[in-house]
């Protein structure tokens, strides 16, 4: 997952920095960034391809190669005069890396036993967050000294190296569907797999703002409200939050091997809501900003690991449409993050930083408590073997082998 974090981190953080460094007007920066980032949500539409025709090994290598080539080409032509072609190339790179994450995720789900799903999810998020932090930090630090052409080639090489360990993965099973079945049997199999009680519970958990932790996207803009220097904000929201989120992901992965993953996901969001509530009501000074941002991101890391582990659990090891299901789960939680970022931002417009943090806190708190009560029986995690048997029995009939 390092290549995904590297590419996503570049588009979210470094790309706006590079564009403004080149003198691109802010409104154009916002347009380019929104277009390039859109596959993180819209990419689920093409995820059924990752379950059709070729093996997930082939799709992983193919999509990683396309992402690397397009990212290098996009940075090579990046200039004020070529924003359109740059946007197209970077859009394709982002879309390819989103499909790569689905292919690798579906492949990983096939051979990861229940006892290791938490650990795998924890380290997956360390790689994701580490890749994002490293990619953005390197690009922003070197853009004034090294040409974009060489930075693009460096990022492309890092993507290739990050994808290299997949050569050690167990042999993937062959797809149950041929290409002509992508809009028929694959979609039908996905519907059958997603309408089970367990998976519908997962969608209910992911679509609500209980663990959206959307304030993460806005912390970098809260420095003035907390009377914090710009350099402090950069280090806290950059390296500091990447470290605490990684630690949280490892702890969350450890816990996800031992407790109900759905409850862990909602519980982490509930605890995070108390952090944002404390930040809203406590004095707005640098110390509270630093402590609040670091703890908030650490708890978000717990949520990330719980999300991945819960997703692996819901998919199981026998799903013929694992990549599509995982893509839908990601789209669901990303949708919650998007609409909560919007609501948090508008709350700040009318009620300042206190309104932003209170909105973030109350939305998470209320939805987490409601779901923990309403879904308390459905979120009870059976023993690993029992969970696997239950999932397999639900999914056995989702697809017929291609003739």
Backbone torsions as a table, in degrees:
resi	resn	phi	psi	omega
1	UNK	NA	-6.4	177.3
2	UNK	-55.5	-44.0	179.1
3	UNK	-60.0	-36.3	177.7
4	UNK	-64.6	-47.9	178.9
5	UNK	-61.1	-39.6	179.8
6	UNK	-61.5	-48.1	-178.0
7	UNK	-70.4	-46.2	-179.6
8	UNK	-64.5	-39.6	177.9
9	UNK	-62.6	-38.3	177.4
10	UNK	-63.4	-48.4	-175.2
11	UNK	-69.5	-33.2	-177.6
12	UNK	-78.0	-43.2	-171.3
13	UNK	-108.6	-51.4	-171.6
14	UNK	-77.4	-36.7	-177.0
15	UNK	-59.5	-49.3	177.0
16	UNK	-58.9	-36.6	178.9
17	UNK	-63.8	-45.4	-179.5
18	UNK	-64.6	-42.7	-178.9
19	UNK	-63.2	-44.6	178.3
20	UNK	-67.4	-33.3	176.7
21	UNK	-61.9	-31.1	179.0
22	UNK	-85.1	-3.1	178.9
23	UNK	89.4	16.9	177.8
24	UNK	-72.3	132.2	179.1
25	UNK	-58.2	149.6	-173.5
26	UNK	-61.1	-36.8	-178.8
27	UNK	-66.8	-32.5	175.9
28	UNK	-73.5	-35.7	175.9
29	UNK	-59.1	-45.5	180.0
30	UNK	-62.1	-40.8	179.8
31	UNK	-64.8	-49.3	-179.9
32	UNK	-61.1	-45.7	-178.0
33	UNK	-62.3	-43.1	-178.6
34	UNK	-65.0	-38.2	178.7
35	UNK	-67.5	-46.2	-177.2
36	UNK	-66.8	-33.7	-178.5
37	UNK	-81.6	-15.6	-173.0
38	UNK	-58.5	-31.2	179.0
39	UNK	-62.2	-20.3	178.9
40	UNK	-62.4	-23.8	174.9
41	UNK	-105.3	-44.7	-174.3
42	UNK	-78.5	-15.4	-175.2
43	UNK	-61.3	-20.7	-178.3
44	UNK	-61.6	-22.3	-179.1
45	UNK	-62.2	-33.3	-178.0
46	UNK	-97.2	-2.6	-178.4
47	UNK	-60.1	-30.5	176.7
48	UNK	-55.4	-24.4	176.8
49	UNK	-61.7	-32.8	-178.2
50	UNK	-70.2	-12.4	177.8
51	UNK	-106.8	10.9	-172.0
52	UNK	-128.7	137.4	171.4
53	UNK	79.1	-92.2	-176.0
54	UNK	-78.1	169.3	174.0
55	UNK	-77.3	162.5	178.6
56	UNK	-69.0	-23.7	173.2
57	UNK	-62.5	-47.9	-179.6
58	UNK	-63.1	-42.4	179.7
59	UNK	-65.9	-38.3	-179.9
60	UNK	-60.3	-48.1	-178.2
61	UNK	-70.0	-38.8	-179.0
62	UNK	-65.1	-48.0	-178.0
63	UNK	-68.8	-35.2	176.8
64	UNK	-64.6	-40.0	179.5
65	UNK	-65.4	-43.2	179.4
66	UNK	-63.5	-43.7	179.3
67	UNK	-61.0	-44.8	-179.1
68	UNK	-62.9	-45.8	-178.8
69	UNK	-64.4	-46.0	-177.3
70	UNK	-69.5	-35.3	178.1
71	UNK	-66.6	-43.4	178.2
72	UNK	-64.3	-43.2	179.9
73	UNK	-66.5	-39.4	-179.9
74	UNK	-62.7	-41.6	178.5
75	UNK	-73.2	-28.6	178.3
76	UNK	-65.1	-40.4	-177.1
77	UNK	-95.2	-0.8	-175.5
78	UNK	-61.3	121.0	175.7
79	UNK	-167.1	168.1	179.3
80	UNK	-62.0	-32.8	-177.0
81	UNK	-79.4	-15.2	-175.5
82	UNK	-126.2	38.9	-178.4
83	UNK	-64.6	-34.6	-176.2
84	UNK	-65.1	-51.6	-179.1
85	UNK	-66.5	-35.3	176.5
86	UNK	-62.0	-44.7	-180.0
87	UNK	-60.8	-42.6	-179.8
88	UNK	-63.5	-47.0	-178.7
89	UNK	-63.4	-43.1	-179.5
90	UNK	-71.5	-31.8	174.3
91	UNK	-61.9	-46.2	178.8
92	UNK	-63.7	-39.4	177.8
93	UNK	-61.5	-45.0	-179.9
94	UNK	-65.9	-43.4	178.8
95	UNK	-62.1	-42.8	-179.6
96	UNK	-63.2	-41.2	-178.0
97	UNK	-72.8	-28.5	173.7
98	UNK	-66.2	-43.9	177.1
99	UNK	-66.1	-35.6	175.3
100	UNK	-59.1	-45.3	-179.4
101	UNK	-63.0	-36.0	177.4
102	UNK	-67.9	-41.6	179.7
103	UNK	-65.2	-46.5	179.5
104	UNK	-66.0	-39.5	179.1
105	UNK	-63.8	-45.3	178.2
106	UNK	-63.9	-38.3	177.6
107	UNK	-64.7	-45.8	-179.6
108	UNK	-62.4	-38.9	-179.3
109	UNK	-60.4	-27.8	-176.8
110	UNK	-68.6	-33.0	-172.6
111	UNK	-117.5	3.8	-179.9
112	UNK	-92.3	115.3	178.5
113	UNK	-70.6	159.8	-176.5
114	UNK	-57.0	-35.4	-176.6
115	UNK	-67.7	-15.6	-177.9
116	UNK	-113.2	-0.1	-175.3
117	UNK	-62.9	-37.2	178.1
118	UNK	-65.4	-46.8	-179.7
119	UNK	-61.9	-45.3	178.9
120	UNK	-60.2	-42.3	-179.4
121	UNK	-65.8	-38.9	178.1
122	UNK	-62.6	-49.6	-179.0
123	UNK	-70.3	-29.9	175.1
124	UNK	-58.6	-43.4	-178.6
125	UNK	-74.7	-28.8	173.1
126	UNK	-62.4	-44.7	178.6
127	UNK	-64.4	-41.8	179.8
128	UNK	-62.5	-52.3	-178.0
129	UNK	-67.5	-39.3	178.6
130	UNK	-64.4	-41.0	177.5
131	UNK	-62.8	-42.0	179.4
132	UNK	-64.3	-45.3	-179.9
133	UNK	-65.3	-43.7	-178.1
134	UNK	-65.8	-45.7	-178.3
135	UNK	-60.8	-47.3	-178.2
136	UNK	-68.9	-39.9	-178.4
137	UNK	-65.2	-44.9	-178.4
138	UNK	-63.6	-46.7	-177.4
139	UNK	-64.1	-47.2	-177.3
140	UNK	-67.5	-30.1	-179.4
141	UNK	-77.1	-31.7	-171.9
142	UNK	-104.6	-7.6	-173.5
143	UNK	-61.8	-25.7	179.6
144	UNK	-82.7	-11.1	-174.1
145	UNK	-118.5	-23.7	-176.6
146	UNK	-124.4	141.7	-178.9
147	UNK	-66.1	152.1	-179.5
148	UNK	-61.4	-29.0	178.2
149	UNK	-58.2	-47.9	-178.6
150	UNK	-72.5	-34.6	175.1
151	UNK	-62.5	-40.9	178.2
152	UNK	-62.9	-42.8	178.3
153	UNK	-65.2	-37.2	178.2
154	UNK	-64.4	-43.0	177.9
155	UNK	-65.4	-39.2	178.3
156	UNK	-62.3	-42.6	178.4
157	UNK	-64.4	-38.7	179.0
158	UNK	-65.3	-37.2	176.8
159	UNK	-63.6	-44.2	179.8
160	UNK	-62.6	-43.3	179.3
161	UNK	-67.0	-37.7	179.4
162	UNK	-66.0	-31.8	179.7
163	UNK	-83.7	-14.5	-175.0
164	UNK	-57.5	-38.5	-178.9
165	UNK	-60.2	-15.1	178.6
166	UNK	-65.5	-14.7	176.1
167	UNK	-65.9	-19.0	179.4
168	UNK	-92.7	-5.3	179.5
169	UNK	-66.6	151.5	173.3
170	UNK	-59.2	154.2	179.9
171	UNK	-58.6	127.5	179.6
172	UNK	-75.1	153.5	174.9
173	UNK	-73.6	151.9	178.5
174	UNK	-74.3	147.3	-179.1
175	UNK	-62.2	143.6	176.2
176	UNK	-80.7	-5.1	-173.7
177	UNK	-125.3	144.1	172.0
178	UNK	-92.4	167.9	-175.3
179	UNK	-56.5	-37.9	-177.5
180	UNK	-68.1	-11.4	-178.5
181	UNK	-96.4	2.5	-172.6
182	UNK	-63.3	-34.3	-179.4
183	UNK	-99.5	7.5	178.4
184	UNK	-123.2	-84.9	-173.7
185	UNK	-64.3	-38.7	-179.3
186	UNK	-63.3	-43.4	179.1
187	UNK	-66.2	-41.3	178.8
188	UNK	-63.1	-43.5	178.9
189	UNK	-63.3	-38.4	178.1
190	UNK	-64.0	-42.1	179.0
191	UNK	-61.4	-44.9	-179.7
192	UNK	-63.5	-40.8	-178.9
193	UNK	-69.4	-32.6	-173.8
194	UNK	-88.4	-11.5	-178.5
195	UNK	-93.9	6.0	175.5
196	UNK	-70.6	156.2	-177.3
197	UNK	-59.1	-39.7	-177.8
198	UNK	-66.1	-44.7	-177.2
199	UNK	-71.1	-38.4	176.3
200	UNK	-61.9	-35.6	174.3
201	UNK	-61.7	-41.7	177.8
202	UNK	-60.8	-44.8	178.4
203	UNK	-61.3	-40.8	178.6
204	UNK	-60.2	-40.0	-179.8
205	UNK	-69.7	-40.3	-174.4
206	UNK	-78.0	-30.0	-173.9
207	UNK	-80.8	-20.4	179.3
208	UNK	-84.9	162.6	-176.5
209	UNK	-84.0	17.6	-175.1
210	UNK	-55.0	-43.7	-179.8
211	UNK	-125.0	35.0	178.5
212	UNK	-69.0	-35.1	-178.7
213	UNK	47.1	45.2	-173.2
214	UNK	-69.8	-20.4	-179.4
215	UNK	-61.6	-19.1	176.5
216	UNK	-54.5	-39.3	-177.2
217	UNK	-70.7	-10.2	-173.9
218	UNK	-118.6	-8.2	-177.5
219	UNK	-58.2	-36.6	-177.6
220	UNK	-62.7	-20.6	179.7
221	UNK	-98.1	7.0	-176.0
222	UNK	-100.7	5.4	-176.7
223	UNK	-56.9	-46.6	-178.6
224	UNK	-63.9	-38.0	-179.1
225	UNK	-66.2	-28.2	178.5
226	UNK	-103.5	12.5	176.7
227	UNK	55.4	43.1	-176.1
228	UNK	-110.0	139.4	-178.7
229	UNK	-67.3	156.3	-178.5
230	UNK	-62.3	-41.3	-179.7
231	UNK	-63.7	-37.8	177.7
232	UNK	-64.7	-43.1	179.2
233	UNK	-60.8	-43.3	-178.6
234	UNK	-61.5	-47.1	-177.3
235	UNK	-71.4	-37.8	-179.2
236	UNK	-68.4	-49.8	-176.9
237	UNK	-77.9	-12.8	178.3
238	UNK	-96.8	-95.5	-175.6
239	UNK	-63.9	-41.5	-176.9
240	UNK	-60.7	-49.3	-178.8
241	UNK	-70.5	-32.2	176.8
242	UNK	-63.4	-39.6	-179.9
243	UNK	-68.5	-48.8	-177.8
244	UNK	-66.9	-36.4	177.4
245	UNK	-65.9	-37.2	177.8
246	UNK	-66.0	-43.6	176.7
247	UNK	-61.4	-42.8	178.0
248	UNK	-62.0	-38.4	178.8
249	UNK	-63.9	-41.6	178.5
250	UNK	-65.1	-43.1	177.7
251	UNK	-65.3	-40.5	178.1
252	UNK	-64.7	-38.4	177.1
253	UNK	-64.7	-40.2	177.1
254	UNK	-61.4	-45.1	-179.0
255	UNK	-68.3	-33.6	-177.2
256	UNK	-67.7	-16.3	174.7
257	UNK	-83.0	-6.5	-170.9
258	UNK	-126.9	-17.6	-177.9
259	UNK	-130.4	173.2	175.7
260	UNK	-60.1	123.6	-176.2
261	UNK	-71.0	-34.9	176.9
262	UNK	-64.8	-43.0	177.7
263	UNK	-67.3	-36.8	177.8
264	UNK	-62.8	-42.3	179.6
265	UNK	-61.1	-49.1	-179.9
266	UNK	-69.4	-38.8	-179.5
267	UNK	-63.9	-40.3	177.9
268	UNK	-63.1	-40.5	176.9
269	UNK	-63.8	-38.5	179.1
270	UNK	-64.1	-44.8	178.6
271	UNK	-64.5	-38.8	178.1
272	UNK	-61.2	-35.1	179.9
273	UNK	-62.3	-31.4	177.6
274	UNK	-72.4	-30.4	176.6
275	UNK	-66.5	-47.9	179.5
276	UNK	-66.6	-31.8	175.5
277	UNK	-65.4	-43.0	178.2
278	UNK	-64.0	-40.3	177.8
279	UNK	-64.1	-33.7	179.8
280	UNK	-70.2	-38.4	-172.5
281	UNK	-94.5	-23.4	-179.3
282	UNK	-77.8	163.5	176.5
283	UNK	-56.6	138.6	-178.5
284	UNK	-87.8	84.5	179.9
285	UNK	-127.3	168.3	-176.5
286	UNK	-57.0	-40.7	-177.5
287	UNK	-61.5	-45.5	-179.8
288	UNK	-67.7	-31.3	175.8
289	UNK	-66.0	-47.1	-178.3
290	UNK	-62.0	-50.9	-178.7
291	UNK	-63.3	-44.5	-178.2
292	UNK	-63.3	-46.7	-177.8
293	UNK	-64.6	-42.5	-177.9
294	UNK	-68.1	-44.6	179.7
295	UNK	-67.7	-41.6	179.1
296	UNK	-58.1	-46.4	-179.5
297	UNK	-69.1	-34.7	176.3
298	UNK	-61.6	-43.3	177.5
299	UNK	-68.4	-33.2	175.2
300	UNK	-62.4	-36.9	176.0
301	UNK	-60.4	-38.7	175.2
302	UNK	-60.5	-43.9	179.1
303	UNK	-62.5	-41.6	-179.6
304	UNK	-60.1	-46.5	-179.9
305	UNK	-64.7	-42.2	178.8
306	UNK	-63.4	-38.4	177.8
307	UNK	-60.4	-50.5	-179.0
308	UNK	-63.3	-43.6	-179.6
309	UNK	-64.6	-40.7	178.1
310	UNK	-64.7	-39.7	177.5
311	UNK	-62.7	-46.1	177.1
312	UNK	-59.7	-40.4	179.9
313	UNK	-63.7	-43.5	-178.4
314	UNK	-67.7	-34.5	-179.7
315	UNK	-76.0	-41.4	-176.8
316	UNK	75.9	-174.3	-176.5
317	UNK	-97.9	-6.6	-172.5
318	UNK	-115.5	4.7	-177.5
319	UNK	-70.0	130.4	176.8
320	UNK	-77.7	-11.8	-177.2
321	UNK	-124.8	39.3	-175.8
322	UNK	-60.8	-42.3	-178.9
323	UNK	-63.7	-41.3	179.6
324	UNK	-64.9	-44.2	179.5
325	UNK	-61.8	-46.3	179.8
326	UNK	-63.8	-35.5	175.7
327	UNK	-64.1	-38.8	177.7
328	UNK	-67.6	-38.8	176.8
329	UNK	-62.1	-44.3	179.4
330	UNK	-63.2	-41.5	178.6
331	UNK	-62.3	-37.3	-179.0
332	UNK	-64.9	-49.8	-178.4
333	UNK	-70.6	-32.8	175.7
334	UNK	-66.4	-34.9	176.3
335	UNK	-62.4	-42.8	177.9
336	UNK	-61.8	-40.3	178.6
337	UNK	-64.4	-41.5	-178.0
338	UNK	-64.2	-49.5	-175.3
339	UNK	-72.8	-28.3	176.3
340	UNK	-74.1	-33.0	173.9
341	UNK	-61.7	-41.1	178.1
342	UNK	-62.4	-48.9	-178.1
343	UNK	-66.7	-40.6	177.6
344	UNK	-61.2	-43.9	-180.0
345	UNK	-62.6	-42.6	179.8
346	UNK	-70.3	-30.8	175.6
347	UNK	-64.4	-37.6	178.2
348	UNK	-67.6	-29.9	-179.8
349	UNK	-63.1	-36.7	-175.6
350	UNK	-102.0	-28.2	-173.7
351	UNK	-127.2	10.9	176.4
352	UNK	72.7	-166.9	-175.8
353	UNK	-65.5	-30.9	177.7
354	UNK	-64.6	-42.2	177.5
355	UNK	-64.2	-38.8	177.9
356	UNK	-59.6	-50.7	-175.9
357	UNK	-70.1	-35.0	177.3
358	UNK	-67.3	-40.8	177.2
359	UNK	-61.4	-46.2	178.9
360	UNK	-60.7	-42.7	-177.5
361	UNK	-68.5	-50.3	-174.1
362	UNK	-67.8	-39.3	178.8
363	UNK	-61.6	-44.4	179.3
364	UNK	-68.1	-45.4	-176.5
365	UNK	-61.6	-49.1	-176.6
366	UNK	-65.2	-48.1	-177.1
367	UNK	-66.4	-37.5	179.4
368	UNK	-65.6	-45.7	-179.4
369	UNK	-63.6	-44.6	-179.5
370	UNK	-60.2	-46.5	-178.2
371	UNK	-70.2	-37.1	177.8
372	UNK	-62.6	-30.5	177.8
373	UNK	-80.8	-50.1	-175.0
374	UNK	-69.4	-33.6	-174.5
375	UNK	-108.3	20.4	-172.9
376	UNK	-58.7	-36.6	179.9
377	UNK	-77.4	-38.8	-179.4
378	UNK	-69.6	-24.8	-179.0
379	UNK	-89.8	-0.4	177.0
380	UNK	-70.8	121.3	-174.0
381	UNK	-87.7	121.9	175.4
382	UNK	-73.5	173.1	174.6
383	UNK	-59.2	154.8	-174.7
384	UNK	-52.6	-49.8	-178.1
385	UNK	-64.1	-41.4	179.5
386	UNK	-63.2	-40.1	179.4
387	UNK	-63.4	-42.8	-178.4
388	UNK	-65.6	-42.6	178.9
389	UNK	-62.2	-41.9	-179.6
390	UNK	-63.5	-43.7	-179.3
391	UNK	-67.2	-44.0	-178.9
392	UNK	-61.2	-42.0	-179.5
393	UNK	-63.7	-30.3	178.5
394	UNK	-73.9	-30.5	-171.0
395	UNK	-103.4	-5.9	-175.5
396	UNK	-56.3	-34.0	-174.4
397	UNK	-97.8	14.6	-175.8
398	UNK	-76.9	-19.1	-177.8
399	UNK	-153.6	145.3	170.8
400	UNK	-101.9	140.2	178.2
401	UNK	-57.7	144.4	179.8
402	UNK	-65.0	138.5	179.4
403	UNK	-89.7	NA	NA
